[in-house]
Amino acid sequence: MSAQRALRRLSVVLVLVFTFATPLPATAAPTWKAGACTSAEGVTVAADLTGAGRPEVVVRCVSGDPGTARTALDRAGLTIHTSEQAGVYEERDHVCRVENLPATADACAGHQEGKPYWKVWRVGIDPVAWRGTQTGGGPSGLRVCPGALVGFSFGVGTPQRPNEMSVTPERVVTTPGWLPPAC
């Protein structure tokens, strides 16, 4: 065998070794799992779809510290549609659909008085209950931290057509003795 032929075979072997021995890029770890967080592993997101036409509350544990309720919602693995117009809280890119709900033909042109919208909820204590947020910036203005629970519901917000969560915080996070952290 000639030296040139041996060198060519060695080159082919090395190419094959490096091609198949090179580790594949790691896939990104998921940012959420189904169900509530069991500890301070992340933030629990509860998307109450009942007011938007689907009798379901989707609960996800978003790992880590997303920082804001909006980032937690974005990382919860739900389909989120936003608007280019100002929302009810005057935030840009407000949430106008979650999981393609409501299933209307509107163009997500911004919140209008007396019309339904997605509302963000935090949990307060004494008693443990949902509390509507009055933050500037909407969900982007609500700080959340690991161990927290944040809710989203759809409705108008009038006595005739309330915008409220259909489940209590204790039905979402069932860990005995759970209390929301001070963020």
Secondary structure, 3 states (H helix, E strand, C coil): CCHHHHHHHHHHHHHHHHHHHCCCCCCCCCCEEECCCCCCCEEEEEEECHHHCCCCEEEEEEECCCCEHHHHHHCCCCCEEECCCCCCCCCCCCEEEECCECCCCCCCCCCCCCCCEEEEEEEECCCCEEEECCCCCHHHHCECCCCCEEEEEEECCCCCCCCCCCCCHHHHCCCCCCCCCCC
